[in-house]
């Protein structure tokens, strides 16, 4: 499932860049989703990837916490 999810996201969102990392996060400076491929096999890792991709698709730029973003 993890490979299918990542492949699907990569194919459907070519405007975003992706790079393997230890953590999941969105970097607005270089429009890159950082993700941990070892954690994609569980549901928490899959949701983390989807969460970070959403930041990119919504054009989120500067924030330090999700609470700040929602405020």
C-alpha positions in Angstrom: 0.0 0.0 0.0 2.7 2.5 0.9 4.4 2.2 -2.5 1.0 2.6 -4.3 0.2 5.7 -2.2 3.5 7.4 -2.8 3.4 6.5 -6.6 -0.1 7.9 -6.9 0.8 11.1 -5.1 3.9 11.6 -7.2 2.0 11.0 -10.5 -0.9 13.2 -9.5 1.0 16.2 -8.1 4.0 16.8 -10.4 4.2 20.5 -9.2 5.5 19.3 -5.8 9.0 17.9 -5.1 9.5 15.0 -2.7 12.6 13.9 -0.8 13.3 11.1 1.6 14.1 12.3 5.2 13.8 11.2 8.8 10.7 13.3 9.4 7.6 14.3 7.6 7.3 18.0 6.8 6.5 20.6 4.2 9.2 23.0 3.2 7.7 26.1 1.6 11.1 27.5 0.7 11.7 24.9 -1.9 8.2 23.5 -2.4 9.3 20.1 -1.1 7.5 17.4 0.9 10.0 15.6 3.1 8.9 12.0 4.1 10.3 9.0 5.8 9.9 6.0 3.5 10.3 3.5 6.3 7.2 4.8 8.0 4.9 4.7 5.0 4.0 1.1 5.7 1.8 2.1 8.6 -1.3 4.2 8.6 0.2 7.0 10.7 3.0 7.4 8.1 0.5 7.4 5.2 -1.6 10.1 6.9 1.5 12.1 7.7 2.5 12.1 4.0 -1.1 13.1 3.0 -1.0 15.9 5.6 2.2 17.4 4.3 1.2 17.1 0.7 -2.0 19.0 1.6 0.2 21.9 2.9 1.9 22.1 -0.4 -1.3 21.9 -2.5 -2.9 24.6 -0.3 0.1 26.9 -0.8 1.0 27.2 2.8 4.1 29.3 3.3 5.3 30.5 6.7 4.0 29.0 9.9 5.6 27.3 12.9 2.6 25.2 14.1 -0.6 23.9 12.6 -2.5 25.9 15.3 -0.8 29.1 14.0 -1.8 28.2 10.5 -5.4 27.7 11.5 -5.6 30.9 13.4 
